[in-house]
Amino acid sequence: MTQQLPEYITETAEGDYQITLSKAVDIDGAKVSVLTLREPTVQDMLAAELQSKGQGAAQQEINLLANLCDVAPEHIKSMTLKNYSRMQEAFKLFTS
């Protein structure tokens, strides 16, 4: 990759992104400070849309990010806005 990444986002050998959170989140009783975001497929986009029927674009994005990080949507919802912005920033790297 030729693009300069922020210090809190690193690309893995598989092409996924690891996001270092500014504040750890509680996931199933464990404090997690790094999440891995895998590259989305078209099926991931469709699944998030179906899962979020009638709930709006924000919920659709939350469902998509949760699926790509293999966590429950509630864990994404409990993040600080700073952490959520980091997740969005990493996601955008897949579309640029």
N, CA, C and O atoms as a printed pandas DataFrame, in Angstrom:
     atom_number atom_name residue_name chain_id  residue_number  x_coord  y_coord  z_coord
0              1         N          MET        A               1    0.844   -1.180    0.000
1              2        CA          MET        A               1    0.000    0.000    0.000
2              3         C          MET        A               1    0.885    1.238    0.000
3              4         O          MET        A               1    1.862    1.306    0.746
4              5         N          THR        A               2    0.548    2.207   -0.828
5              6        CA          THR        A               2    1.334    3.432   -0.925
6              7         C          THR        A               2    0.799    4.532   -0.022
7              8         O          THR        A               2    1.498    5.512    0.238
8              9         N          GLN        A               3   -0.411    4.386    0.450
9             10        CA          GLN        A               3   -1.033    5.405    1.283
10            11         C          GLN        A               3   -0.452    5.368    2.699
11            12         O          GLN        A               3   -0.271    4.299    3.282
12            13         N          GLN        A               4   -0.164    6.552    3.235
13            14        CA          GLN        A               4    0.339    6.656    4.613
14            15         C          GLN        A               4   -0.827    6.453    5.577
15            16         O          GLN        A               4   -1.832    7.159    5.501
16            17         N          LEU        A               5   -0.690    5.494    6.477
17            18        CA          LEU        A               5   -1.743    5.195    7.449
18            19         C          LEU        A               5   -1.480    5.931    8.751
19            20         O          LEU        A               5   -0.327    6.155    9.118
20            21         N          PRO        A               6   -2.548    6.309    9.454
21            22        CA          PRO        A               6   -2.354    6.885   10.788
22            23         C          PRO        A               6   -1.718    5.840   11.711
23            24         O          PRO        A               6   -1.814    4.641   11.452
24            25         N          GLU        A               7   -1.081    6.291   12.770
25            26        CA          GLU        A               7   -0.367    5.364   13.653
26            27         C          GLU        A               7   -1.282    4.343   14.311
27            28         O          GLU        A               7   -0.800    3.300   14.753
28            29         N          TYR        A               8   -2.569    4.598   14.391
29            30        CA          TYR        A               8   -3.496    3.677   15.053
30            31         C          TYR        A               8   -4.122    2.666   14.093
31            32         O          TYR        A               8   -4.950    1.859   14.515
32            33         N          ILE        A               9   -3.745    2.689   12.809
33            34        CA          ILE        A               9   -4.224    1.705   11.838
34            35         C          ILE        A               9   -3.014    1.032   11.201
35            36         O          ILE        A               9   -2.122    1.699   10.675
36            37         N          THR        A              10   -2.995   -0.300   11.255
37            38        CA          THR        A              10   -1.931   -1.046   10.591
38            39         C          THR        A              10   -2.556   -2.093    9.677
39            40         O          THR        A              10   -3.594   -2.674    9.991
40            41         N          GLU        A              11   -1.908   -2.320    8.547
41            42        CA          GLU        A              11   -2.383   -3.323    7.598
42            43         C          GLU        A              11   -1.713   -4.653    7.907
43            44         O          GLU        A              11   -0.503   -4.706    8.127
44            45         N          THR        A              12   -2.496   -5.725    7.923
45            46        CA          THR        A              12   -1.956   -7.060    8.165
46            47         C          THR        A              12   -1.490   -7.672    6.847
47            48         O          THR        A              12   -1.768   -7.137    5.774
48            49         N          ALA        A              13   -0.787   -8.785    6.936
49            50        CA          ALA        A              13   -0.312   -9.487    5.741
50            51         C          ALA        A              13   -1.477   -9.953    4.867
51            52         O          ALA        A              13   -1.325  -10.104    3.654
52            53         N          GLU        A              14   -2.635  -10.180    5.482
53            54        CA          GLU        A              14   -3.817  -10.641    4.752
54            55         C          GLU        A              14   -4.585   -9.495    4.100
55            56         O          GLU        A              14   -5.539   -9.733    3.358
56            57         N          GLY        A              15   -4.181   -8.255    4.369
57            58        CA          GLY        A              15   -4.879   -7.104    3.804
58            59         C          GLY        A              15   -5.989   -6.561    4.680
59            60         O          GLY        A              15   -6.729   -5.670    4.264
60            61         N          ASP        A              16   -6.115   -7.089    5.892
61            62        CA          ASP        A              16   -7.070   -6.555    6.859
62            63         C          ASP        A              16   -6.427   -5.360    7.553
63            64         O          ASP        A              16   -5.247   -5.075    7.350
64            65         N          TYR        A              17   -7.206   -4.666    8.371
65            66        CA          TYR        A              17   -6.662   -3.542    9.130
66            67         C          TYR        A              17   -6.867   -3.773   10.619
67            68         O          TYR        A              17   -7.948   -4.168   11.055
68            69         N          GLN        A              18   -5.818   -3.521   11.392
69            70        CA          GLN        A              18   -5.919   -3.550   12.847
70            71         C          GLN        A              18   -6.020   -2.114   13.324
71            72         O          GLN        A              18   -5.207   -1.261   12.969
72            73         N          ILE        A              19   -7.039   -1.867   14.140
73            74        CA          ILE        A              19   -7.287   -0.526   14.656
74            75         C          ILE        A              19   -6.995   -0.528   16.148
75            76         O          ILE        A              19   -7.611   -1.274   16.910
76            77         N          THR        A              20   -6.054    0.310   16.560
77            78        CA          THR        A              20   -5.775    0.487   17.979
78            79         C          THR        A              20   -6.752    1.527   18.504
79            80         O          THR        A              20   -6.791    2.662   18.027
80            81         N          LEU        A              21   -7.532    1.126   19.485
81            82        CA          LEU        A              21   -8.560    2.004   20.039
82            83         C          LEU        A              21   -7.951    2.978   21.036
83            84         O          LEU        A              21   -6.980    2.653   21.720
84            85         N          SER        A              22   -8.520    4.165   21.116
85            86        CA          SER        A              22   -8.026    5.158   22.075
86            87         C          SER        A              22   -8.427    4.787   23.499
87            88         O          SER        A              22   -7.779    5.186   24.466
88            89         N          LYS        A              23   -9.503    4.019   23.609
89            90        CA          LYS        A              23   -9.991    3.544   24.904
90            91         C          LYS        A              23  -10.496    2.122   24.693
91            92         O          LYS        A              23  -11.304    1.875   23.798
92            93         N          ALA        A              24  -10.025    1.191   25.511
93            94        CA          ALA        A              24  -10.421   -0.209   25.367
94            95         C          ALA        A              24  -11.929   -0.368   25.537
95            96         O          ALA        A              24  -12.563    0.363   26.298
96            97         N          VAL        A              25  -12.490   -1.337   24.812
97            98        CA          VAL        A              25  -13.906   -1.662   24.948
98            99         C          VAL        A              25  -14.028   -3.015   25.634
99           100         O          VAL        A              25  -13.156   -3.874   25.501
100          101         N          ASP        A              26  -15.115   -3.192   26.366
101          102        CA          ASP        A              26  -15.376   -4.449   27.061
102          103         C          ASP        A              26  -16.107   -5.381   26.098
103          104         O          ASP        A              26  -17.230   -5.096   25.681
104          105         N          ILE        A              27  -15.468   -6.487   25.748
105          106        CA          ILE        A              27  -16.079   -7.478   24.869
106          107         C          ILE        A              27  -16.078   -8.810   25.596
107          108         O          ILE        A              27  -15.034   -9.429   25.805
108          109         N          ASP        A              28  -17.269   -9.231   25.971
109          110        CA          ASP        A              28  -17.451  -10.496   26.682
110          111         C          ASP        A              28  -16.561  -10.601   27.914
111          112         O          ASP        A              28  -15.966  -11.646   28.176
112          113         N          GLY        A              29  -16.476   -9.509   28.664
113          114        CA          GLY        A              29  -15.724   -9.494   29.910
114          115         C          GLY        A              29  -14.244   -9.198   29.773
115          116         O          GLY        A              29  -13.539   -9.116   30.778
116          117         N          ALA        A              30  -13.761   -9.036   28.562
117          118        CA          ALA        A              30  -12.341   -8.738   28.343
118          119         C          ALA        A              30  -12.193   -7.325   27.802
119          120         O          ALA        A              30  -12.987   -6.882   26.972
120          121         N          LYS        A              31  -11.180   -6.625   28.275
121          122        CA          LYS        A              31  -10.867   -5.290   27.757
122          123         C          LYS        A              31  -10.065   -5.462   26.471
123          124         O          LYS        A              31   -8.982   -6.047   26.477
124          125         N          VAL        A              32  -10.602   -4.949   25.377
125          126        CA          VAL        A              32   -9.973   -5.096   24.061
126          127         C          VAL        A              32   -9.545   -3.723   23.571
127          128         O          VAL        A              32  -10.350   -2.792   23.530
128          129         N          SER        A              33   -8.280   -3.600   23.200
129          130        CA          SER        A              33   -7.770   -2.307   22.743
130          131         C          SER        A              33   -7.403   -2.302   21.257
131          132         O          SER        A              33   -7.076   -1.252   20.702
132          133         N          VAL        A              34   -7.456   -3.479   20.608
133          134        CA          VAL        A              34   -7.188   -3.570   19.167
134          135         C          VAL        A              34   -8.256   -4.452   18.532
135          136         O          VAL        A              34   -8.526   -5.556   19.007
136          137         N          LEU        A              35   -8.858   -3.958   17.460
137          138        CA          LEU        A              35   -9.820   -4.743   16.692
138          139         C          LEU        A              35   -9.291   -4.911   15.274
139          140         O          LEU        A              35   -8.647   -4.015   14.729
140          141         N          THR        A              36   -9.570   -6.067   14.684
141          142        CA          THR        A              36   -9.188   -6.322   13.297
142          143         C          THR        A              36  -10.421   -6.209   12.420
143          144         O          THR        A              36  -11.440   -6.852   12.668
144          145         N          LEU        A              37  -10.313   -5.392   11.402
145          146        CA          LEU        A              37  -11.395   -5.164   10.446
146          147         C          LEU        A              37  -11.014   -5.874    9.153
147          148         O          LEU        A              37  -10.043   -5.504    8.494
148          149         N          ARG        A              38  -11.787   -6.897    8.795
149          150        CA          ARG        A              38  -11.489   -7.615    7.551
150          151         C          ARG        A              38  -12.122   -6.893    6.369
151          152         O          ARG        A              38  -13.035   -6.084    6.529
152          153         N          GLU        A              39  -11.616   -7.205    5.179
153          154        CA          GLU        A              39  -12.137   -6.563    3.974
154          155         C          GLU        A              39  -13.570   -7.027    3.717
155          156         O          GLU        A              39  -13.846   -8.226    3.743
156          157         N          PRO        A              40  -14.481   -6.090    3.469
157          158        CA          PRO        A              40  -15.881   -6.461    3.243
158          159         C          PRO        A              40  -16.105   -7.049    1.850
159          160         O          PRO        A              40  -15.378   -6.762    0.898
160          161         N          THR        A              41  -17.128   -7.870    1.775
161          162        CA          THR        A              41  -17.594   -8.392    0.492
162          163         C          THR        A              41  -18.943   -7.748    0.181
163          164         O          THR        A              41  -19.546   -7.102    1.038
164          165         N          VAL        A              42  -19.400   -7.929   -1.033
165          166        CA          VAL        A              42  -20.733   -7.442   -1.395
166          167         C          VAL        A              42  -21.769   -8.127   -0.510
167          168         O          VAL        A              42  -22.743   -7.497   -0.097
168          169         N          GLN        A              43  -21.567   -9.413   -0.217
169          170        CA          GLN        A              43  -22.497  -10.138    0.649
170          171         C          GLN        A              43  -22.567   -9.510    2.042
171          172         O          GLN        A              43  -23.641   -9.458    2.640
172          173         N          ASP        A              44  -21.445   -9.037    2.559
173          174        CA          ASP        A              44  -21.446   -8.351    3.861
174          175         C          ASP        A              44  -22.332   -7.112    3.812
175          176         O          ASP        A              44  -23.093   -6.843    4.743
176          177         N          MET        A              45  -22.227   -6.360    2.719
177          178        CA          MET        A              45  -23.042   -5.149    2.566
178          179         C          MET        A              45  -24.531   -5.501    2.525
179          180         O          MET        A              45  -25.348   -4.846    3.172
180          181         N          LEU        A              46  -24.874   -6.535    1.764
181          182        CA          LEU        A              46  -26.273   -6.956    1.659
182          183         C          LEU        A              46  -26.804   -7.476    2.993
183          184         O          LEU        A              46  -27.938   -7.183    3.370
184          185         N          ALA        A              47  -25.988   -8.243    3.703
185          186        CA          ALA        A              47  -26.408   -8.781    4.999
186          187         C          ALA        A              47  -26.666   -7.661    5.998
187          188         O          ALA        A              47  -27.642   -7.712    6.746
188          189         N          ALA        A              48  -25.804   -6.654    6.017
189          190        CA          ALA        A              48  -25.997   -5.521    6.933
190          191         C          ALA        A              48  -27.269   -4.765    6.585
191          192         O          ALA        A              48  -27.991   -4.314    7.473
192          193         N          GLU        A              49  -27.543   -4.628    5.296
193          194        CA          GLU        A              49  -28.764   -3.941    4.866
194          195         C          GLU        A              49  -30.006   -4.710    5.308
195          196         O          GLU        A              49  -30.951   -4.115    5.826
196          197         N          LEU        A              50  -30.011   -6.024    5.108
197          198        CA          LEU        A              50  -31.153   -6.843    5.518
198          199         C          LEU        A              50  -31.331   -6.848    7.032
199          200         O          LEU        A              50  -32.453   -6.774    7.531
200          201         N          GLN        A              51  -30.230   -6.935    7.753
201          202        CA          GLN        A              51  -30.269   -6.972    9.216
202          203         C          GLN        A              51  -30.795   -5.659    9.789
203          204         O          GLN        A              51  -31.332   -5.633   10.896
204          205         N          SER        A              52  -30.644   -4.575    9.041
205          206        CA          SER        A              52  -30.990   -3.241    9.535
206          207         C          SER        A              52  -32.275   -2.693    8.937
207          208         O          SER        A              52  -32.553   -1.503    9.083
208          209         N          LYS        A              53  -33.059   -3.512    8.278
209          210        CA          LYS        A              53  -34.275   -3.053    7.608
210          211         C          LYS        A              53  -35.073   -2.102    8.493
211          212         O          LYS        A              53  -35.473   -2.452    9.604
212          213         N          GLY        A              54  -35.296   -0.901    7.983
213          214        CA          GLY        A              54  -36.124    0.074    8.680
214          215         C          GLY        A              54  -35.460    0.764    9.857
215          216         O          GLY        A              54  -36.120    1.530   10.559
216          217         N          GLN        A              55  -34.172    0.521   10.099
217          218        CA          GLN        A              55  -33.500    1.108   11.254
218          219         C          GLN        A              55  -32.569    2.251   10.892
219          220         O          GLN        A              55  -32.012    2.894   11.782
220          221         N          GLY        A              56  -32.388    2.515    9.622
221          222        CA          GLY        A              56  -31.573    3.649    9.213
222          223         C          GLY        A              56  -30.150    3.286    8.844
223          224         O          GLY        A              56  -29.664    2.187    9.113
224          225         N          ALA        A              57  -29.496    4.260    8.211
225          226        CA          ALA        A              57  -28.138    4.066    7.699
226          227         C          ALA        A              57  -27.112    3.876    8.815
227          228         O          ALA        A              57  -26.166    3.104    8.662
228          229         N          ALA        A              58  -27.295    4.576    9.934
229          230        CA          ALA        A              58  -26.330    4.451   11.035
230          231         C          ALA        A              58  -26.319    3.027   11.584
231          232         O          ALA        A              58  -25.253    2.461   11.826
232          233         N          GLN        A              59  -27.502    2.450   11.778
233          234        CA          GLN        A              59  -27.572    1.078   12.283
234          235         C          GLN        A              59  -26.994    0.096   11.268
235          236         O          GLN        A              59  -26.359   -0.890   11.644
236          237         N          GLN        A              60  -27.210    0.365    9.998
237          238        CA          GLN        A              60  -26.648   -0.497    8.957
238          239         C          GLN        A              60  -25.122   -0.487    9.016
239          240         O          GLN        A              60  -24.484   -1.534    8.904
240          241         N          GLU        A              61  -24.543    0.698    9.193
241          242        CA          GLU        A              61  -23.085    0.797    9.288
242          243         C          GLU        A              61  -22.566    0.090   10.536
243          244         O          GLU        A              61  -21.543   -0.592   10.481
244          245         N          ILE        A              62  -23.257    0.244   11.649
245          246        CA          ILE        A              62  -22.865   -0.431   12.892
246          247         C          ILE        A              62  -22.886   -1.942   12.697
247          248         O          ILE        A              62  -21.953   -2.636   13.101
248          249         N          ASN        A              63  -23.950   -2.452   12.077
249          250        CA          ASN        A              63  -24.045   -3.894   11.837
250          251         C          ASN        A              63  -22.922   -4.381   10.921
251          252         O          ASN        A              63  -22.359   -5.453   11.138
252          253         N          LEU        A              64  -22.605   -3.597    9.910
253          254        CA          LEU        A              64  -21.536   -3.975    8.987
254          255         C          LEU        A              64  -20.183   -4.005    9.697
255          256         O          LEU        A              64  -19.440   -4.978    9.572
256          257         N          LEU        A              65  -19.862   -2.951   10.437
257          258        CA          LEU        A              65  -18.583   -2.899   11.151
258          259         C          LEU        A              65  -18.474   -4.028   12.175
259          260         O          LEU        A              65  -17.414   -4.637   12.320
260          261         N          ALA        A              66  -19.564   -4.303   12.880
261          262        CA          ALA        A              66  -19.557   -5.384   13.868
262          263         C          ALA        A              66  -19.260   -6.722   13.194
263          264         O          ALA        A              66  -18.453   -7.509   13.688
264          265         N          ASN        A              67  -19.916   -6.969   12.071
265          266        CA          ASN        A              67  -19.692   -8.215   11.337
266          267         C          ASN        A              67  -18.243   -8.328   10.865
267          268         O          ASN        A              67  -17.632   -9.391   10.972
268          269         N          LEU        A              68  -17.703   -7.240   10.350
269          270        CA          LEU        A              68  -16.335   -7.268    9.826
270          271         C          LEU        A              68  -15.288   -7.432   10.926
271          272         O          LEU        A              68  -14.178   -7.897   10.668
272          273         N          CYS        A              69  -15.645   -7.051   12.157
273          274        CA          CYS        A              69  -14.730   -7.201   13.301
274          275         C          CYS        A              69  -15.047   -8.440   14.132
275          276         O          CYS        A              69  -14.346   -8.745   15.097
276          277         N          ASP        A              70  -16.110   -9.155   13.750
277          278        CA          ASP        A              70  -16.533  -10.359   14.467
278          279         C          ASP        A              70  -16.877  -10.070   15.929
279          280         O          ASP        A              70  -16.481  -10.802   16.836
280          281         N          VAL        A              71  -17.624   -8.983   16.132
281          282        CA          VAL        A              71  -18.138   -8.640   17.461
282          283         C          VAL        A              71  -19.630   -8.325   17.323
283          284         O          VAL        A              71  -20.128   -8.146   16.211
284          285         N          ALA        A              72  -20.327   -8.259   18.429
285          286        CA          ALA        A              72  -21.750   -7.918   18.410
286          287         C          ALA        A              72  -21.928   -6.419   18.157
287          288         O          ALA        A              72  -21.082   -5.621   18.561
288          289         N          PRO        A              73  -23.017   -6.032   17.496
289          290        CA          PRO        A              73  -23.273   -4.609   17.266
290          291         C          PRO        A              73  -23.275   -3.783   18.559
291          292         O          PRO        A              73  -22.909   -2.608   18.539
292          293         N          GLU        A              74  -23.677   -4.379   19.664
293          294        CA          GLU        A              74  -23.699   -3.661   20.940
294          295         C          GLU        A              74  -22.302   -3.198   21.340
295          296         O          GLU        A              74  -22.155   -2.157   21.981
296          297         N          HIS        A              75  -21.281   -3.958   20.969
297          298        CA          HIS        A              75  -19.905   -3.563   21.291
298          299         C          HIS        A              75  -19.493   -2.334   20.489
299          300         O          HIS        A              75  -18.784   -1.466   21.000
300          301         N          ILE        A              76  -19.929   -2.257   19.253
301          302        CA          ILE        A              76  -19.643   -1.072   18.438
302          303         C          ILE        A              76  -20.390    0.130   19.015
303          304         O          ILE        A              76  -19.840    1.228   19.094
304          305         N          LYS        A              77  -21.637   -0.081   19.415
305          306        CA          LYS        A              77  -22.444    1.010   19.983
306          307         C          LYS        A              77  -21.858    1.549   21.281
307          308         O          LYS        A              77  -22.059    2.719   21.608
308          309         N          SER        A              78  -21.144    0.723   22.019
309          310        CA          SER        A              78  -20.595    1.162   23.307
310          311         C          SER        A              78  -19.274    1.913   23.163
311          312         O          SER        A              78  -18.734    2.413   24.149
312          313         N          MET        A              79  -18.754    1.994   21.946
313          314        CA          MET        A              79  -17.480    2.686   21.716
314          315         C          MET        A              79  -17.623    4.188   21.899
315          316         O          MET        A              79  -18.706    4.754   21.752
316          317         N          THR        A              80  -16.507    4.813   22.224
317          318        CA          THR        A              80  -16.475    6.273   22.205
318          319         C          THR        A              80  -16.550    6.727   20.748
319          320         O          THR        A              80  -16.253    5.956   19.835
320          321         N          LEU        A              81  -16.940    7.956   20.542
321          322        CA          LEU        A              81  -17.027    8.489   19.187
322          323         C          LEU        A              81  -15.658    8.501   18.511
323          324         O          LEU        A              81  -15.554    8.292   17.302
324          325         N          LYS        A              82  -14.617    8.745   19.292
325          326        CA          LYS        A              82  -13.255    8.735   18.737
326          327         C          LYS        A              82  -12.912    7.352   18.181
327          328         O          LYS        A              82  -12.366    7.241   17.083
328          329         N          ASN        A              83  -13.231    6.304   18.934
329          330        CA          ASN        A              83  -12.977    4.946   18.462
330          331         C          ASN        A              83  -13.816    4.621   17.235
331          332         O          ASN        A              83  -13.326    4.006   16.288
332          333         N          TYR        A              84  -15.072    5.030   17.253
333          334        CA          TYR        A              84  -15.958    4.768   16.118
334          335         C          TYR        A              84  -15.429    5.461   14.864
335          336         O          TYR        A              84  -15.484    4.896   13.771
336          337         N          SER        A              85  -14.924    6.663   15.016
337          338        CA          SER        A              85  -14.344    7.391   13.880
338          339         C          SER        A              85  -13.126    6.656   13.327
339          340         O          SER        A              85  -12.897    6.648   12.118
340          341         N          ARG        A              86  -12.353    6.046   14.205
341          342        CA          ARG        A              86  -11.200    5.260   13.755
342          343         C          ARG        A              86  -11.659    4.050   12.937
343          344         O          ARG        A              86  -11.042    3.694   11.933
344          345         N          MET        A              87  -12.741    3.432   13.379
345          346        CA          MET        A              87  -13.300    2.299   12.639
346          347         C          MET        A              87  -13.762    2.740   11.253
347          348         O          MET        A              87  -13.493    2.069   10.257
348          349         N          GLN        A              88  -14.457    3.868   11.199
349          350        CA          GLN        A              88  -14.930    4.390    9.915
350          351         C          GLN        A              88  -13.760    4.717    8.990
351          352         O          GLN        A              88  -13.808    4.450    7.789
352          353         N          GLU        A              89  -12.726    5.289    9.558
353          354        CA          GLU        A              89  -11.550    5.655    8.769
354          355         C          GLU        A              89  -10.892    4.411    8.163
355          356         O          GLU        A              89  -10.498    4.420    6.997
356          357         N          ALA        A              90  -10.778    3.357    8.949
357          358        CA          ALA        A              90  -10.195    2.110    8.444
358          359         C          ALA        A              90  -11.086    1.504    7.362
359          360         O          ALA        A              90  -10.588    1.001    6.355
360          361         N          PHE        A              91  -12.391    1.551    7.567
361          362        CA          PHE        A              91  -13.315    1.005    6.571
362          363         C          PHE        A              91  -13.157    1.719    5.228
363          364         O          PHE        A              91  -13.175    1.082    4.175
364          365         N          LYS        A              92  -13.005    3.024    5.271
365          366        CA          LYS        A              92  -12.870    3.807    4.035
366          367         C          LYS        A              92  -11.634    3.403    3.234
367          368         O          LYS        A              92  -11.597    3.591    2.018
368          369         N          LEU        A              93  -10.628    2.853    3.899
369          370        CA          LEU        A              93   -9.422    2.412    3.195
370          371         C          LEU        A              93   -9.722    1.285    2.202
371          372         O          LEU        A              93   -9.008    1.120    1.213
372          373         N          PHE        A              94  -10.770    0.518    2.466
373          374        CA          PHE        A              94  -11.143   -0.563    1.555
374          375         C          PHE        A              94  -11.805   -0.041    0.280
375          376         O          PHE        A              94  -11.869   -0.754   -0.721
376          377         N          THR        A              95  -12.288    1.178    0.311
377          378        CA          THR        A              95  -13.018    1.714   -0.844
378          379         C          THR        A              95  -12.225    2.760   -1.610
379          380         O          THR        A              95  -12.726    3.339   -2.573
380          381         N          SER        A              96  -10.993    3.005   -1.187
381          382        CA          SER        A              96  -10.198    4.024   -1.891
382          383         C          SER        A              96   -9.152    3.393   -2.782
383          384         O          SER        A              96   -8.397    4.103   -3.446
